[in-house]
Structures are given as C-alpha cells and as structure tokens.
Amino acid sequence: MDQNNLAYLQKSLDYLGFGTRLNSVLEDAVYKGSRSFSIGINQRYIPAEFRSDPSKGVDTMHFEIRFSRSATSEVYFLNAVEAKLQRYNSTEPVNKRFDIVQDHRMTALQCYKLMCGLSLQKDIFVKDLDNLEKDSRKRVTVWFKLDLGVTDKSGEHPLKWFFPEYGFNLQQTVEKYPFMDFQDEEKKMASIKALSYGNLISLSMELDGKKIPVYVSANPELKRLDVFNTEMVLLTKQQLFPDFSEMKKINLQPLAIPSTQTPDVITEVNERTNSANFKR
C-alpha cells in the first residue's frame, strides 16, 4: 500500500466535503488491493426555505465515490462521484455522475446545489489559446448549471457551462431589481457572493406598496435572477416590474422550474463501502 497515495486520497475526500469520516474505510479498501472499489456515504441537507423550521422537510443525498488502481503500480485514482438526491417533496430521485477531472472537482455541497436546480460560479483552468506554444493554462470563472429537464444517451442530466463571453454579469443584474436590502452596501456585496456560490438567499422587496420576503437565486442561462415568494412560486416580470418598461430587456417570463432551490446545511452522515468494476 502506497502511504503517500493514501494520504493524498484522504486529503481529496476532505476537500470534496466528506471530511475525515471515510479515512479508515478508504484505508481498508486500499489495503485489500482491489482493482476498483467505491465508498458510499449519505448526507442530509435542510432546504433554505425551511432553515427556520427543519421539521418541514429534509433532502437526502447518497454519494458513491469511485476509485480505481493503476495498471502498473499500487497507486489509486479518485475517478468520480455518483450522486443521488431524494428531495423532501418528490418521489423521483435525481441522479448525476460527476467525473472528478472533467467537472473540476465539484464538492459534495456543489453537487447538491446543482442537482437542486441552482447555478453556481466556479474558477477553472483552461488552455490558453493565446499561448499555445507554451501549452499554458489560464484561470476562467465559469457558471455551471444542470439541465434537469432532459437526459442524454447515458441517462445523465447534461452539465451546462456559461463562460464570461456568454454575457451574464451577476452584479449588474442584481442592481436592476427593486430589493429593499441593498442600502447597506456590505449586505449587497455579501448577497452577490452568496448567489455566485449557488445559494438561494432571502431578501425583501416592495410589491404593491408592501414589503414582502422573497427567495432569490441566480439564473445565468436566462441572464436574470429567479425570484420566488415564500411558497416557492416564481414571480413574473409583471409582478416584479409593473412600472418599468425598460425591464423588458430582462427575460422574466414564467417558466417551469422545479421547487429545487436550496442551500446548504448538513445534518447527518452514514457510510459504507462496495467493491465495483467500472471504467476510469
């Protein structure tokens, strides 16, 4: 057993949001020397709309973390995280395989947010097309979103990428909405950061002369914010901007969005391991 390799894998699990809970399970699996294996873990998350009363519903995630051994050494590779989300208000689970390299090491929490229908922003490294001779890479900030409305030939929900060239600017978009919270610049910037992390956040706005609480998430694909009432019903353009004709530039037509906008509280963990054969 390669101790340095084991330590690296354990550190990777910690980075992915599983902490050190799986360290001994992983060590036992590596010690057995199987060509491939998986480690299973369950985590529970409280939806954002229930943070004040978790008894209203809890989401459950099951993760199968896939490993394989090199054909020429004792070194193991962390290949993928296969996730299954069971929402508190749905009988049909959401399934998605996140390849570690291809999807740039999505953490457990990021997997959860994406599978809930939220969009998140993440820095990745891509080939620098302006410097091909040196084969260099550059950092780019990209928005990610799962297309939960379709599945590909493998039965997977495609992961969409939105590069800066797509033209979605979160801060400029936020400033177009009539939120009442942003007289405090510090709170405004904190809200923008939370939206970029893929959180559903609680704000307030004035509608029909009344101050009402709303939930808000970023929607880079449609270059807008999604604003929900406390029952998680999407508010329309006419409701949000009854007196602003210039807001026609923002695409806020009603659309079918599953009630899957949630953030991030872990409440319990269980674990198990399975041997498995799979392609790296």
FIVEX-722835 format. One record per residue: x, y, z of N, C-alpha, C in turn; residue in three letters. Coordinates in steps of 0.02 Angstrom, whole numbers, padded with zeros to 5 digits, always signed. Layout:
N
XYZXYZXYZAla/...
***
This chain:
280
+00042-00060+00000+00000+00000+00000+00044+00062+00000Met/+00030+00108-00047+00068+00170-00052+00040+00221-00003Asp/+00077+00234+00051+00053+00279+00104+00044+00351+00079Gln/+00088+00373+00036+00081+00441+00010+00018+00448-00033Asn/+00005+00396-00073-00055+00396-00114-00118+00395-00070Asn/-00116+00354-00017-00173+00351+00029-00186+00419+00061Leu/-00132+00452+00084-00139+00518+00115-00169+00569+00066Ala/-00148+00565+00003-00174+00610-00049-00248+00598-00060Tyr/-00269+00535-00063-00339+00519-00073-00382+00542-00014Leu/-00356+00533+00047-00392+00555+00106-00399+00632+00107Gln/-00346+00666+00086-00349+00739+00081-00400+00760+00028Lys/-00404+00723-00026-00452+00739-00079-00524+00731-00055Ser/-00537+00679-00015-00603+00670+00012-00623+00727+00059Leu/-00574+00750+00097-00586+00807+00141-00603+00869+00100Asp/-00566+00881+00047-00578+00938+00003-00648+00935-00028Tyr/-00669+00875-00045-00735+00866-00078-00793+00875-00030Leu/-00779+00883+00035-00832+00897+00083-00854+00837+00124Gly/-00815+00783+00121-00832+00724+00161-00792+00720+00225Phe/-00750+00769+00237-00711+00771+00299-00665+00711+00306Gly/-00655+00689+00368-00612+00632+00381-00652+00569+00399Thr/-00717+00573+00391-00760+00518+00413-00747+00453+00375Arg/-00721+00458+00314-00711+00399+00273-00638+00375+00272Leu/-00595+00406+00311-00524+00389+00308-00510+00315+00322Asn/-00538+00288+00375-00524+00219+00392-00556+00171+00342Ser/-00615+00189+00317-00649+00147+00267-00607+00145+00203Val/-00581+00202+00182-00539+00206+00123-00475+00166+00133Leu/-00444+00172+00191-00382+00135+00204-00393+00060+00199Glu/-00448+00035+00227-00463-00036+00224-00472-00059+00151Asp/-00506-00018+00112-00519-00036+00042-00454-00037+00002Ala/-00410+00012+00013-00346+00014-00023-00302-00045-00002Val/-00303-00062+00062-00263-00117+00088-00282-00183+00055Tyr/-00345-00193+00039-00368-00255+00007-00342-00262-00064Lys/-00324-00206-00096-00291-00209-00161-00337-00224-00220Gly/-00402-00213-00214-00448-00225-00269-00432-00179-00328Ser/-00448-00203-00388-00435-00161-00447-00477-00097-00445Arg/-00537-00103-00419-00581-00044-00413-00628-00054-00354Ser/-00651+00001-00326-00698-00003-00271-00735+00064-00265Phe/-00788+00064-00226-00824+00126-00212-00837+00131-00138Ser/-00842+00193-00114-00860+00207-00045-00926+00245-00045Ile/-00974+00222-00007-01040+00254-00005-01050+00294+00058Gly/-01083+00351+00051-01096+00394+00108-01162+00431+00098Ile/-01201+00438+00151-01264+00476+00149-01256+00541+00187Asn/-01284+00595+00160-01285+00659+00195-01353+00691+00186Gln/-01375+00726+00237-01441+00758+00237-01433+00834+00238Arg/-01475+00868+00200-01472+00941+00193-01540+00972+00208Tyr/-01539+01027+00244-01601+01064+00258-01612+01115+00202Ile/-01668+01112+00167-01683+01162+00115-01684+01233+00144Pro/-01663+01281+00104-01658+01351+00127-01725+01377+00153Ala/-01779+01358+00119-01844+01385+00138-01868+01357+00205Glu/-01833+01305+00231-01852+01275+00294-01799+01286+00349Phe/-01754+01332+00339-01700+01340+00387-01726+01359+00456Arg/-01781+01395+00457-01809+01415+00522-01850+01359+00554Ser/-01867+01307+00514-01907+01252+00540-01890+01188+00501Asp/-01834+01156+00517-01812+01096+00480-01861+01039+00482Pro/-01910+01040+00527-01958+00986+00531-02003+00984+00469Ser/-02003+01037+00428-02046+01040+00369-02020+00996+00312Lys/-01956+00980+00313-01930+00937+00260-01855+00936+00259Gly/-01827+00879+00238-01754+00870+00233-01739+00834+00168Val/-01685+00854+00134-01662+00820+00074-01607+00770+00092Asp/-01606+00714+00056-01556+00662+00068-01514+00651+00006Thr/-01448+00652+00015-01401+00638-00040-01364+00573-00025Met/-01358+00530-00075-01314+00472-00070-01258+00480-00120His/-01197+00472-00097-01137+00478-00139-01102+00411-00143Phe/-01086+00390-00205-01042+00333-00216-00977+00362-00246Glu/-00923+00357-00207-00859+00386-00228-00817+00330-00259Ile/-00800+00337-00322-00770+00284-00361-00694+00291-00365Arg/-00659+00234-00355-00586+00231-00358-00565+00174-00404Phe/-00506+00181-00435-00477+00126-00473-00401+00127-00464Ser/-00370+00068-00472-00298+00061-00463-00263+00064-00530Arg/-00203+00093-00530-00162+00096-00590-00145+00026-00613Ser/-00139+00017-00679-00121-00048-00707-00048-00065-00696Ala/-00007-00015-00678+00064-00026-00674+00094-00014-00604Thr/+00052+00005-00555+00077+00019-00488+00022+00009-00437Ser/+00038+00023-00374-00012+00018-00320-00051+00083-00311Glu/-00039+00131-00353-00072+00197-00346-00145+00192-00366Val/-00188+00223-00325-00260+00226-00339-00279+00297-00361Tyr/-00331+00300-00403-00357+00363-00428-00428+00372-00404Phe/-00446+00433-00387-00515+00451-00372-00547+00473-00437Leu/-00593+00432-00463-00618+00442-00530-00681+00485-00535Asn/-00729+00472-00491-00793+00505-00499-00833+00502-00434Ala/-00882+00546-00431-00932+00544-00377-01000+00535-00410Val/-01033+00480-00394-01101+00468-00419-01150+00487-00364Glu/-01192+00535-00378-01236+00563-00327-01309+00550-00343Ala/-01348+00538-00291-01421+00530-00297-01455+00574-00245Lys/-01498+00617-00268-01534+00663-00225-01607+00642-00219Leu/-01629+00635-00157-01700+00624-00144-01728+00686-00109Gln/-01768+00724-00145-01796+00786-00118-01854+00772-00072Arg/-01863+00816-00025-01916+00808+00025-01986+00807-00006Tyr/-01993+00838-00065-02060+00846-00095-02068+00807-00160Asn/-02025+00757-00171-02028+00720-00234-02017+00645-00221Ser/-02050+00604-00260-02040+00531-00255-01987+00507-00304Thr/-01970+00549-00354-01921+00530-00404-01853+00560-00386Glu/-01801+00518-00378-01735+00544-00363-01702+00575-00424Pro/-01653+00618-00412-01611+00647-00464-01543+00614-00459Val/-01517+00590-00516-01453+00555-00518-01404+00592-00563Asn/-01340+00594-00543-01290+00626-00585-01220+00599-00567Lys/-01182+00582-00616-01111+00564-00607-01068+00625-00621Arg/-01026+00643-00573-00979+00699-00581-00908+00670-00588Phe/-00882+00671-00648-00813+00649-00658-00766+00699-00627Asp/-00718+00676-00590-00676+00720-00550-00636+00769-00592Ile/-00604+00746-00646-00565+00791-00687-00610+00833-00732Val/-00655+00800-00767-00697+00834-00816-00738+00890-00784Gln/-00765+00877-00725-00809+00926-00693-00773+00968-00640Asp/-00706+00964-00640-00666+01008-00599-00681+01002-00525His/-00685+00941-00502-00690+00926-00431-00747+00964-00397Arg/-00807+00949-00417-00865+00976-00382-00867+00946-00312Met/-00877+00988-00262-00882+00963-00194-00951+00932-00183Thr/-00959+00898-00126-01024+00868-00111-01079+00921-00109Ala/-01064+00978-00078-01114+01031-00074-01129+01061-00142Leu/-01078+01069-00185-01091+01094-00252-01132+01045-00293Gln/-01119+00980-00285-01160+00930-00318-01233+00937-00297Cys/-01243+00945-00233-01311+00952-00206-01346+01013-00236Tyr/-01312+01070-00237-01343+01130-00263-01361+01123-00336Lys/-01315+01095-00376-01329+01086-00447-01388+01039-00458Leu/-01391+00986-00418-01446+00937-00426-01512+00965-00400Met/-01510+01018-00361-01570+01053-00340-01595+01103-00392Cys/-01557+01112-00446-01577+01158-00498-01545+01226-00493Gly/-01501+01236-00445-01466+01300-00437-01406+01305-00483Leu/-01384+01366-00496-01324+01379-00536-01270+01407-00491Ser/-01208+01388-00505-01153+01413-00464-01094+01432-00508Leu/-01053+01476-00480-00995+01503-00515-00932+01471-00486Gln/-00885+01454-00531-00826+01417-00509-00767+01436-00554Lys/-00708+01444-00524-00647+01457-00562-00619+01391-00588Asp/-00604+01388-00652-00574+01329-00682-00512+01350-00722Ile/-00472+01302-00742-00414+01316-00784-00425+01285-00852Phe/-00415+01326-00904-00424+01303-00973-00361+01320-01012Val/-00354+01288-01069-00296+01300-01112-00297+01372-01137Lys/-00239+01405-01132-00232+01474-01155-00221+01474-01230Asp/-00273+01491-01267-00269+01489-01341-00224+01543-01368Leu/-00206+01593-01327-00160+01646-01349-00087+01628-01338Asp/-00076+01570-01307-00008+01550-01291-00001+01474-01300Asn/-00018+01450-01360-00019+01378-01372+00051+01348-01373Leu/+00101+01387-01392+00168+01360-01397+00194+01336-01330Glu/+00176+01370-01276+00199+01351-01209+00151+01304-01174Lys/+00096+01287-01209+00046+01243-01180+00025+01265-01110Asp/+00014+01330-01103-00003+01358-01037-00079+01358-01027Ser/-00100+01366-00964-00170+01367-00946-00186+01431-00909Arg/-00247+01453-00914-00268+01514-00880-00330+01502-00839Lys/-00339+01542-00787-00397+01537-00743-00456+01575-00774Arg/-00514+01543-00775-00575+01572-00802-00632+01559-00753Val/-00674+01608-00742-00732+01600-00699-00792+01579-00741Thr/-00821+01522-00725-00874+01492-00765-00935+01478-00722Val/-00995+01489-00750-01057+01469-00718-01075+01398-00739Trp/-01099+01358-00691-01120+01289-00705-01194+01281-00686Phe/-01228+01240-00726-01299+01226-00712-01316+01158-00742Lys/-01352+01116-00704-01377+01053-00731-01442+01065-00768Leu/-01449+01034-00826-01512+01037-00863-01555+00979-00838Asp/-01598+00993-00789-01639+00941-00759-01699+00922-00801Leu/-01709+00959-00856-01767+00945-00898-01755+00892-00951Gly/-01691+00872-00961-01675+00823-01013-01623+00774-00986Val/-01616+00719-01021-01562+00671-01008-01528+00654-01073Thr/-01463+00639-01070-01426+00621-01130-01432+00546-01142Asp/-01392+00520-01190-01397+00449-01209-01377+00403-01152Lys/-01340+00429-01104-01321+00388-01046-01370+00395-00988Ser/-01424+00432-00999-01473+00443-00946-01452+00495-00896Gly/-01401+00535-00913-01375+00587-00869-01404+00655-00886Glu/-01411+00697-00835-01429+00767-00848-01366+00804-00870His/-01367+00837-00929-01307+00872-00953-01288+00929-00906Pro/-01223+00939-00898-01198+00995-00860-01180+01051-00908Leu/-01215+01108-00901-01204+01165-00945-01151+01212-00916Lys/-01110+01240-00960-01057+01287-00941-01073+01354-00974Trp/-01065+01409-00936-01076+01476-00963-01014+01518-00949Phe/-00974+01528-01002-00912+01566-00996-00926+01641-00996Phe/-00877+01682-00977-00888+01755-00975-00915+01783-01040Pro/-00895+01753-01097-00918+01777-01161-00994+01770-01170Glu/-01025+01729-01130-01098+01720-01134-01135+01784-01115Tyr/-01103+01825-01072-01129+01891-01059-01171+01900-00997Gly/-01168+01853-00950-01206+01862-00888-01162+01895-00835Phe/-01183+01954-00813-01147+01990-00761-01192+01992-00699Asn/-01174+01956-00648-01218+01949-00589-01229+02015-00554Leu/-01177+02054-00543-01185+02117-00505-01229+02166-00543Gln/-01218+02173-00608-01260+02218-00648-01332+02194-00648Gln/-01343+02129-00649-01411+02102-00649-01446+02116-00583Thr/-01411+02105-00528-01439+02116-00461-01462+02188-00453Val/-01424+02235-00480-01439+02306-00472-01501+02328-00508Glu/-01528+02287-00553-01589+02304-00590-01653+02286-00552Lys/-01645+02250-00496-01704+02226-00460-01719+02270-00399Tyr/-01783+02279-00383-01803+02326-00329-01799+02295-00259Pro/-01740+02270-00241-01731+02243-00173-01724+02300-00123Phe/-01751+02291-00064-01750+02343-00013-01691+02336+00034Met/-01652+02283+00026-01598+02268+00074-01532+02303+00056Asp/-01527+02331-00004-01462+02349-00029-01442+02421-00017Phe/-01476+02455+00030-01450+02520+00052-01385+02509+00090Gln/-01378+02449+00118-01316+02429+00152-01272+02395+00099Asp/-01220+02430+00078-01176+02405+00025-01142+02339+00045Glu/-01126+02333+00109-01094+02271+00131-01141+02211+00123Glu/-01205+02221+00140-01253+02167+00131-01264+02151+00058Lys/-01263+02202+00017-01271+02192-00055-01216+02148-00082Lys/-01153+02164-00065-01097+02125-00091-01097+02054-00063Met/-01117+02047+00000-01122+01980+00030-01175+01939-00006Ala/-01231+01970-00026-01284+01936-00061-01261+01914-00130Ser/-01224+01957-00164-01198+01940-00231-01151+01880-00226Ile/-01108+01881-00175-01062+01824-00166-01100+01760-00152Lys/-01152+01764-00110-01192+01705-00094-01226+01677-00156Ala/-01252+01721-00199-01284+01700-00261-01234+01665-00307Leu/-01172+01691-00310-01121+01662-00353-01101+01593-00329Ser/-01108+01580-00264-01093+01514-00236-01149+01463-00248Tyr/-01203+01486-00278-01259+01441-00291-01309+01436-00235Gly/-01312+01486-00193-01360+01486-00137-01427+01516-00157Asn/-01479+01492-00126-01544+01525-00127-01545+01571-00066Leu/-01552+01636-00077-01547+01684-00021-01614+01718-00007Ile/-01621+01742+00053-01682+01776+00075-01671+01851+00073Ser/-01715+01887+00037-01712+01960+00033-01784+01986+00041Leu/-01791+02051+00034-01858+02082+00036-01863+02133-00020Ser/-01924+02143-00045-01936+02193-00097-02006+02222-00087Met/-02017+02280-00117-02082+02312-00112-02124+02296-00173Glu/-02181+02263-00161-02228+02247-00214-02297+02270-00194Leu/-02329+02307-00238-02396+02334-00224-02397+02374-00160Asp/-02342+02411-00148-02339+02454-00090-02325+02418-00025Gly/-02311+02354-00028-02298+02315+00032-02228+02284+00030Lys/-02197+02281+00088-02133+02247+00094-02145+02172+00102Lys/-02118+02132+00057-02129+02060+00061-02063+02023+00060Ile/-02059+01966+00094-01998+01925+00091-01998+01883+00027Pro/-01940+01873-00002-01933+01833-00062-01870+01790-00057Val/-01868+01738-00097-01808+01697-00106-01780+01711-00176Tyr/-01714+01713-00180-01682+01734-00243-01625+01686-00260Val/-01620+01668-00324-01563+01629-00348-01541+01657-00416Ser/-01479+01643-00435-01452+01667-00499-01473+01619-00555Ala/-01488+01648-00614-01505+01608-00672-01463+01633-00731Asn/-01400+01611-00736-01356+01636-00789-01380+01618-00859Pro/-01413+01560-00865-01435+01539-00932-01482+01589-00963Glu/-01529+01616-00922-01577+01666-00947-01555+01737-00929Leu/-01494+01744-00902-01465+01810-00886-01511+01851-00842Lys/-01532+01821-00787-01580+01853-00742-01574+01823-00672Arg/-01614+01848-00627-01624+01817-00562-01691+01782-00561Leu/-01696+01726-00526-01760+01695-00513-01783+01717-00443Asp/-01842+01747-00439-01868+01773-00376-01932+01735-00359Val/-01934+01707-00298-01990+01666-00276-02023+01698-00215Phe/-02087+01685-00208-02120+01705-00145-02106+01652-00092Asn/-02135+01659-00034-02119+01614+00021-02147+01544+00010Thr/-02192+01536-00040-02217+01470-00057-02178+01440-00115Glu/-02122+01471-00132-02078+01449-00186-02113+01449-00254Met/-02157+01499-00264-02188+01511-00329-02149+01567-00364Val/-02128+01554-00425-02088+01602-00463-02129+01664-00480Leu/-02102+01723-00463-02136+01786-00479-02122+01806-00551Leu/-02172+01835-00584-02166+01854-00654-02136+01923-00662Thr/-02118+01939-00724-02092+02005-00740-02143+02059-00722Lys/-02207+02046-00737-02258+02096-00723-02266+02109-00648Gln/-02257+02057-00608-02261+02066-00536-02201+02104-00508Gln/-02142+02091-00535-02081+02121-00510-02072+02193-00534Leu/-02092+02207-00596-02079+02272-00626-02142+02300-00659Phe/-02194+02313-00620-02257+02336-00650-02252+02405-00683Pro/-02204+02446-00663-02200+02515-00689-02136+02529-00727Asp/-02098+02477-00746-02033+02487-00777-02032+02455-00846Phe/-02047+02495-00898-02048+02467-00965-01979+02446-00988Ser/-01927+02479-00962-01859+02460-00983-01840+02391-00959Glu/-01878+02363-00912-01861+02297-00887-01881+02242-00936Met/-01909+02263-00994-01923+02214-01045-01859+02181-01071Lys/-01803+02215-01058-01739+02186-01079-01720+02125-01039Lys/-01751+02116-00981-01737+02057-00940-01789+02004-00955Ile/-01766+01944-00969-01811+01889-00985-01839+01860-00921Asn/-01899+01881-00903-01929+01857-00841-01997+01824-00852Leu/-02005+01794-00910-02068+01759-00922-02073+01698-00877Gln/-02134+01681-00856-02142+01622-00813-02117+01559-00848Pro/-02086+01514-00812-02064+01452-00839-02067+01399-00785Leu/-02068+01337-00806-02075+01282-00758-02007+01268-00726Ala/-02000+01288-00664-01940+01273-00626-01959+01229-00568Ile/-01928+01171-00560-01945+01129-00504-01930+01163-00438Pro/-01968+01146-00386-01956+01178-00321-01894+01147-00290Ser/-01836+01164-00320-01774+01132-00302-01721+01183-00285Thr/-01741+01241-00261-01693+01294-00245-01674+01289-00171Gln/-01616+01264-00156-01599+01252-00086-01525+01266-00073Thr/-01507+01284-00010-01437+01290+00007-01413+01232+00049Pro/-01378+01245+00103-01325+01200+00123-01316+01186+00197Asp/-01355+01144+00226-01343+01125+00296-01340+01050+00300Val/-01283+01023+00324-01276+00951+00331-01300+00931+00400Ile/-01341+00877+00404-01368+00858+00469-01348+00789+00492Thr/-01332+00743+00446-01310+00678+00471-01272+00641+00417Glu/-01234+00591+00436-01192+00554+00389-01193+00480+00407Val/-01196+00437+00356-01186+00365+00365-01136+00344+00311Asn/-01106+00286+00320-01056+00265+00271-01056+00190+00260Glu/-01032+00171+00200-01022+00101+00184-00975+00096+00125Arg/-00951+00036+00110-00907+00026+00052-00933-00030+00010Thr/-00920-00025-00055-00937-00078-00102-00879-00089-00150Asn/-00864-00150-00166-00819-00164-00221-00858-00157-00285Ser/-00825-00133-00338-00860-00123-00401-00811-00123-00458Ala/-00833-00144-00517-00793-00139-00577-00822-00083-00620Asn/-00779-00039-00642-00803+00018-00683-00745+00045-00721Phe/-00761+00083-00772-00710+00115-00813-00688+00180-00781Lys/-00624+00193-00785-00599+00255-00757-00620+00313-00799Arg/
***
